[in-house]
Amino acid sequence: MARPMKRRRVCHLPKIKRFGPLDLPTGANGFVNMTVDEYETIRLIDLEGLMQEECAKQMSVARSTVQGIYVEARKKLAESLVNGKILLIDGGEYLLCDEFVNDCGRMCNRHRRGRRFEE
C-alpha cells in the first residue's frame, strides 16, 4: 500500500496563474500544468535564494521531496519556454500558510516581511 502524500506548506499563491507566448492563439501549442507546490519551490529557491534544505523546512517536507518537486517544476518551465506552451499554475497537494508561524516553528517569509496574501 502506498504511503499517503504529505501536503506541502505554501505561503504564496501565484497572483497570475497563466503565462505563455503573446504571439500565438490561446492553446495553439498546448498547455503545461504546474502545481502550486512546484511554483512555491521555484519561488523559494530561485527568487528568495533559499537552499533546498531551508525550502524543505519552510514547506514542511523532506529535502529529497523538495528536490523532486524542484526538478519537475524546472522541466515544466523549460517545456513552456522552449516549446511555446502556455503554463498554467493550479492544483497539487498543499496547505496555504495562514498562520504567523509554520509547523517547524519558523516564521514564514510572507509574515516576516509584513506582507499578507490577498486572494
Protein Blocks (a to p, Z undefined) as FASTA:
>chain_A
ZZdddddddfbdcfblcdcdfkbcehknopcdddfklmmmmmmmmmnopafklmmmmnop
afklmmmmmmmmmmmmmmmmmnopacddeejjddddfbfbdfkopacfklmnopacdZZ
